[in-house]
Amino acid sequence: MSDMKSIDASWAWQPFEPTADRPWDRSSAAHLYRRAGFGMDLASIDAAVSRTPAEVVSELVANNQELTEFRSSADALAEATLAGGDPAKLSAAWVYRLLYTPNQLLEKTTLLWHGHFATGAEKVKDARMMWNQNQLLRDHALGDFGDLVHEISHDPAMLIYLDSAINRKAHPNENFARELMELFCLGEANYSETDVLELARCFTGWEIKNSKFRKNRYQHDSEVKVILGQSGTFDGEDGVRIVLEQPAAPRFIARKLYRFFVSDELRPTDAMIQPLANLFRESDLQVAPVVQRILGSNAFFSSNSVGRKIKSPVELVLGMLRSLKATTNAGLVAKGLLDTGQGLFYPPNVKGWDGGRAWINSSTLLGRANLVADILENEATRFDGKNLSQYLSDQDVRTTDQAIEHFEHCLLAVRLDDATKAQLRETAASHSGDEERRMRSLLHSVTSLPLCQLA
């Protein structure tokens, strides 16, 4: 199916039941792990195939909080970075989490909200504020969206980024109020310019003192406001509540989750999104039930999803590393991600990253290939603690064809054709005297393929 109007919404969100035409196999399990995280090694993929799709999805979603031991070690690394006060170096601390987290779906959803509630370190400049916001997104990533929106409205980094910290009753600043409705909760055409101005009045007097949120009651407009059909002497918490109560809110977020987990390219109909929106509202805006419904659905495992997303730089690079149990220099990866258009803590603007086809042009394709090359050349890069050829040998991968098949299963959403395989063989043959060089060159060639940019 490729025409979204022809898809039955009730079929789309029913649990996926494998059939002969749509089996639960290595390809479908790898698809799940790429979308619900960044990728998984072949042994883990095979282990997933021995279970049911519903069991695997349920386990992924249930791991919705960081394990205490991992959080302690990851936070310790971040604290060492924070001591220097440079927000640019925080990116490496997040790369560490992306690379080592045992809760990939949690981290993937944290990345989603970072782009959704986009906040840039160029303007905020305070590394501690940026990191605290990152932890806030992680703590609520699969939890209560309403709580997340309320918390983000108090977040010092967000207050600075959207000028809410200088919102005064004599001169209400509309930035946060506008983005709360347009970008965070409702989408365009679901509010008026009057609603923006009235909502901005709710947030007057909200400011930062000693790097913490506080309310300055002398600067708060305590008069009556009329917002989205409701009237009262509302403050900011009331304003957030009223926005979240709108019927457009669950539809807007359900569509966002669809685009992030299912497809960039195919625009779902309102009828197809509505069951997810209904579930979101019935679940009191809990994110996890909607994500679980999506990841376990017919739509997710259909041709409307597989290969229908373009990998972000994070997904490409972390996918390669996690699928091959690789480790490398986190600072190198962080800088490379910034150079290829997805600098962590450095979204391009308040709308975050556009995603989809916007990720790809001749410059970014070259940048992606160069970043992978830099990682493969770096002496810190190891594959399960070994060099690549040793790692593959441990997986009983010894020939070029076996390596191509291994990379194909781990990294590619779309199978290779014979002509592409022949080109890859030629690439490998040019390094026939050096097994390690041959395998690294082959891996670099695979990750540089247009097909490898598809998730």
C-alpha positions in Angstrom: 0.0 0.0 0.0 1.3 3.4 -0.9 -1.9 5.6 -1.0 -2.6 6.6 2.6 -6.2 7.3 1.8 -6.7 3.6 1.0 -5.5 2.5 4.4 -8.1 1.4 6.9 -7.3 3.1 10.2 -8.7 0.3 12.2 -6.3 -2.1 10.4 -3.4 0.2 10.7 -3.3 0.3 14.5 -4.2 -3.4 15.1 -1.4 -5.5 16.5 1.0 -6.8 13.9 0.5 -10.6 13.4 3.2 -12.1 11.2 2.1 -13.9 8.0 4.0 -15.6 5.2 3.9 -12.4 3.2 4.9 -10.3 6.3 7.1 -12.5 8.4 8.6 -11.6 11.8 12.2 -12.2 10.7 15.6 -10.5 10.9 14.6 -7.7 8.6 11.4 -6.8 10.6 13.2 -7.1 14.0 16.0 -4.9 12.7 13.5 -2.4 11.5 11.9 -2.3 15.0 15.3 -1.7 16.6 16.3 1.0 14.2 13.1 3.0 14.7 12.7 2.3 18.5 16.4 3.1 19.0 19.5 3.2 16.8 20.1 -0.4 15.9 21.1 -3.7 17.4 23.7 -6.3 16.8 22.8 -9.4 14.8 22.8 -11.8 17.8 20.2 -9.5 19.6 18.2 -9.3 16.4 18.1 -13.1 16.2 17.1 -13.3 19.9 14.2 -11.0 19.2 13.0 -13.1 16.3 12.7 -16.1 18.7 10.1 -14.0 20.6 6.8 -12.4 19.5 6.8 -8.8 18.2 4.4 -7.8 21.0 6.8 -9.2 23.6 9.8 -7.3 22.2 7.8 -4.0 21.9 6.4 -4.3 25.3 9.8 -4.8 26.8 11.2 -1.8 24.9 8.5 0.5 26.1 8.6 -0.8 29.7 12.2 0.3 30.0 11.1 3.9 30.4 13.5 5.1 33.0 17.3 5.0 33.2 18.8 2.3 35.3 20.3 3.9 38.4 23.8 2.4 37.8 24.0 3.6 34.2 22.6 7.0 35.1 25.2 7.5 37.8 28.1 6.8 35.4 26.6 8.9 32.6 25.9 11.8 34.9 29.4 11.6 36.3 30.8 12.1 32.8 28.4 15.0 32.2 29.4 16.6 35.5 33.1 16.5 34.5 32.1 18.3 31.3 30.0 20.8 33.2 32.9 21.8 35.4 34.4 23.4 32.3 31.3 25.4 31.6 31.4 24.9 27.8 28.0 23.9 26.4 29.7 22.7 23.2 31.3 19.9 25.1 28.0 18.7 26.5 27.3 17.1 23.1 30.0 14.4 23.8 28.3 13.6 27.1 25.1 13.0 25.3 26.8 10.9 22.6 28.1 8.7 25.4 24.5 8.1 26.5 23.3 7.4 23.0 26.1 4.9 22.5 25.9 3.0 25.8 22.3 3.3 27.1 20.5 0.1 27.8 17.2 2.0 27.2 17.4 2.9 23.5 13.8 3.8 23.1 14.0 6.2 26.1 17.0 7.9 24.6 15.5 8.0 21.1 12.4 9.7 22.5 14.5 12.1 24.4 16.1 13.1 21.1 12.6 13.5 19.6 11.6 16.0 22.4 14.9 17.8 22.0 13.9 18.6 18.5 10.3 19.3 19.5 11.1 21.7 22.4 14.1 23.0 20.6 16.5 25.0 22.7 19.9 26.1 21.4 23.1 26.6 23.4 24.2 29.5 21.2 21.6 31.7 22.9 21.3 30.0 26.3 25.1 29.7 26.8 24.7 28.2 30.2 25.9 24.5 30.1 24.2 23.6 33.3 20.8 24.9 32.2 21.1 23.0 28.9 22.0 19.8 30.7 19.2 20.2 33.2 16.7 20.6 30.3 18.1 17.4 28.7 17.5 15.5 31.9 14.0 16.9 32.1 13.2 15.6 28.6 14.7 12.2 29.5 12.7 11.9 32.7 9.4 12.6 30.9 10.3 11.2 27.5 7.8 8.2 27.7 5.7 9.6 30.5 3.1 12.3 31.0 3.2 14.8 28.1 1.2 17.3 30.2 3.7 17.2 33.0 6.5 17.7 30.4 4.9 20.8 29.0 4.3 22.3 32.4 7.9 21.6 33.4 9.3 22.9 30.1 7.4 26.2 30.7 9.3 26.6 34.0 12.6 25.5 32.5 15.3 28.2 32.7 16.9 27.3 29.4 13.6 27.5 27.6 12.7 30.8 29.3 16.0 32.3 28.1 15.7 30.8 24.6 12.1 32.1 24.0 12.6 35.3 25.9 10.0 34.3 28.5 12.4 35.5 31.3 11.9 39.1 30.2 8.1 38.8 29.9 6.6 41.8 31.8 3.0 43.0 32.3 3.7 46.3 30.7 5.2 44.7 27.6 4.1 41.0 27.3 6.5 39.0 25.2 4.6 36.6 22.8 7.4 34.2 21.9 6.8 31.4 24.3 3.0 31.7 24.1 3.1 31.5 20.3 5.4 28.5 20.2 3.6 26.7 23.0 0.5 26.6 20.7 2.1 26.5 17.3 5.1 24.2 17.8 4.6 22.4 21.1 1.0 21.5 21.4 -1.6 22.5 18.8 -0.1 23.4 15.4 -1.1 26.2 13.1 -4.7 27.3 12.5 -5.8 26.1 16.0 -5.5 29.4 17.7 -5.8 33.1 16.9 -3.4 36.1 17.3 -5.6 37.3 20.2 -5.1 33.9 21.9 -1.3 34.5 21.6 -1.4 37.9 23.2 -3.8 36.8 26.0 -1.7 33.7 26.7 1.5 35.8 26.8 -0.1 37.8 29.6 -0.4 34.6 31.6 3.3 34.2 31.7 4.2 37.7 32.7 6.4 37.9 35.7 8.0 34.5 35.1 11.7 35.0 35.3 15.0 33.5 36.4 16.8 34.2 39.7 20.1 32.5 40.5 19.7 30.3 37.5 16.3 29.0 38.8 12.7 29.7 37.8 10.7 32.1 39.9 7.5 34.2 39.7 7.8 37.9 40.2 4.2 38.8 41.3 4.9 42.5 40.8 5.4 41.9 37.1 2.5 39.5 36.6 -0.6 40.7 34.8 -3.4 39.5 37.2 -6.3 40.9 35.2 -8.8 38.7 33.3 -7.7 37.0 30.1 -9.7 35.2 27.4 -7.8 32.2 25.9 -9.2 29.7 23.5 -12.8 30.4 24.7 -12.1 30.4 28.4 -12.1 33.5 30.6 -10.4 34.1 34.0 -7.5 35.7 35.9 -5.2 33.0 34.6 -1.6 32.5 35.4 0.9 30.5 33.3 -0.1 27.1 34.7 -3.7 27.8 33.8 -2.6 28.8 30.3 -0.7 25.6 29.8 -3.7 23.6 31.1 -6.1 25.3 28.7 -3.8 24.7 25.7 -3.5 21.0 26.6 -7.3 20.7 27.0 -7.8 21.6 23.3 -9.0 18.8 21.0 -6.1 19.7 18.6 -3.4 18.8 21.1 -3.6 14.9 21.0 -4.0 15.0 17.2 -0.9 17.2 16.9 1.3 15.1 19.1 0.0 11.8 17.6 0.9 13.1 14.2 4.4 14.1 15.5 4.9 10.6 16.9 3.7 9.0 13.7 6.2 11.0 11.6 9.1 10.3 14.0 8.5 6.5 14.3 6.7 5.5 11.1 7.3 7.7 8.0 8.6 11.1 6.9 7.3 10.9 3.4 3.7 9.6 3.6 1.3 12.1 5.2 -1.4 10.2 7.2 -5.0 11.3 6.9 -6.8 12.8 9.9 -8.9 9.6 10.0 -5.7 7.5 10.3 -4.3 9.7 13.1 -7.5 9.9 15.1 -7.3 6.5 16.8 -3.8 7.4 18.1 -5.1 10.8 19.3 -8.0 9.1 21.0 -5.7 6.7 22.8 -3.5 9.6 23.8 -6.4 11.5 25.4 -7.9 8.4 27.0 -4.4 7.7 28.5 -4.3 11.2 30.1 -1.6 12.3 27.6 0.7 9.4 28.5 3.3 9.0 25.7 4.2 5.3 26.3 0.8 3.8 25.3 0.8 5.6 22.0 4.4 4.7 21.2 3.6 1.0 22.1 0.5 1.0 19.8 2.6 2.5 17.0 5.6 0.2 17.3 3.5 -3.0 17.5 1.1 -2.1 14.7 0.3 -3.3 11.2 1.2 0.2 9.9 4.6 0.1 11.5 5.6 -3.2 9.9 4.0 -2.4 6.5 5.5 -1.0 3.3 4.3 2.4 4.3 6.9 2.4 7.1 9.9 0.2 6.1 12.4 2.3 4.3 10.1 5.4 4.4 12.3 7.5 6.7 15.6 9.2 6.0 18.1 8.6 8.8 19.3 11.7 10.7 23.0 12.0 11.2 22.6 10.6 14.7 20.6 7.6 13.4 23.2 6.9 10.7 26.3 7.1 12.9 24.9 5.7 16.1 23.1 3.0 14.1 26.4 1.8 12.6 28.1 1.9 16.0 25.4 0.1 18.0 24.7 -2.5 15.3 28.3 -3.5 15.3 28.9 -3.2 19.1 31.4 -0.4 18.4 32.8 2.2 20.6 34.7 5.3 19.7 35.7 8.8 20.7 32.5 10.6 21.7 34.0 14.0 21.1 34.8 13.1 17.5 31.2 11.9 17.0 29.7 15.0 18.6 31.7 17.4 16.4 30.9 15.4 13.3 27.2 15.5 14.1 27.4 19.3 14.4 29.2 19.5 11.1 26.6 17.3 9.3 23.7 19.3 10.6 22.5 17.7 13.8 24.6 19.2 16.6 23.2 18.0 19.9 22.1 21.0 21.9 22.4 23.1 18.7 19.1 22.8 16.8 19.0 25.3 13.9 16.1 27.3 15.2 13.0 27.1 17.4 11.4 24.7 15.0 14.1 22.1 15.5 15.4 20.0 12.6 13.1 19.7 9.6 14.1 16.1 9.1 13.0 14.0 6.2 14.4 15.0 2.8 16.0 18.1 4.4 18.7 15.9 5.8 20.0 15.0 2.4 21.9 17.1 -0.2 25.2 16.7 -1.9 27.0 18.5 0.9 25.5 16.5 3.8 26.0 13.2 2.0 29.7 14.0 1.7 29.8 15.1 5.3 28.2 11.8 6.4 30.7 9.8 4.4 33.6 11.8 5.8 32.3 11.4 9.4 32.0 7.6 9.1 35.5 7.6 7.6 36.9 9.6 10.5 35.3 7.2 13.0 36.7 4.1 11.2 40.2 5.7 11.0 40.2 6.7 14.6 42.4 4.5 16.8 39.8 4.7 19.6 37.2 2.9 17.5 36.7 -0.7 18.5 34.1 -3.4 17.7 33.2 -5.3 20.9 36.7 -4.4 22.0 38.4 -5.7 18.9 39.3 -4.4 15.4 36.6 -4.9 12.8 38.0 -8.0 11.1 38.4 -9.8 14.4 34.9 -8.8 15.4 33.4 -10.1 12.2 35.5 -13.3 12.5 33.9 -13.9 15.9 30.5 -13.7 14.1 31.7 -16.3 11.6 31.9 -13.6 9.0 35.0 -14.3 6.9 34.3 -13.7 3.3 33.3 -10.5 1.5 29.9 -11.8 0.7 29.3 -12.8 4.3 30.3 -9.3 5.4 28.0 -7.7 2.9 25.2 -9.9 4.2 26.0 -9.1 7.8 26.1 -5.3 7.1 22.9 -5.6 5.1 21.0 -7.2 7.9 22.3 -4.8 10.6 22.3 -1.5 8.7 19.9 -1.5 5.7 16.2 -1.2 5.6 16.1 -2.1 1.9 17.9 -5.1 0.4 20.8 -4.7 -1.9 20.5 -5.5 -5.6 23.1 -7.6 -7.5 24.7 -4.6 -9.2 25.4 -2.9 -5.9 26.7 -6.1 -4.3 29.1 -6.4 -7.3 30.3 -2.8 -6.7 30.9 -3.6 -3.0 32.9 -6.7 -3.9 35.1 -4.6 -6.2 35.7 -2.1 -3.4 36.7 -4.9 -1.0 39.0 -6.5 -3.6 41.0 -3.3 -3.9 42.3 -3.9 -0.4 42.8 -7.7 -0.7 46.2 -7.6 1.0 44.9 -6.1 4.3 41.9 -7.8 5.9 41.2 -5.0 8.4 41.5 -2.4 5.7 39.3 -4.4 3.4 36.5 -4.8 6.0 36.6 -1.1 7.0 36.6 0.0 3.4 33.6 -2.2 2.8 31.8 -0.9 5.8 32.4 2.7 4.8 31.1 1.9 1.3 27.9 0.4 2.7 27.2 3.3 5.0 27.8 5.7 2.1 25.2 4.1 -0.1 22.0 6.1 -0.7 20.1 3.0 0.5 21.9 3.2 3.9 20.4 6.7 4.4 16.9 5.1 4.6 15.6 3.8 7.9 
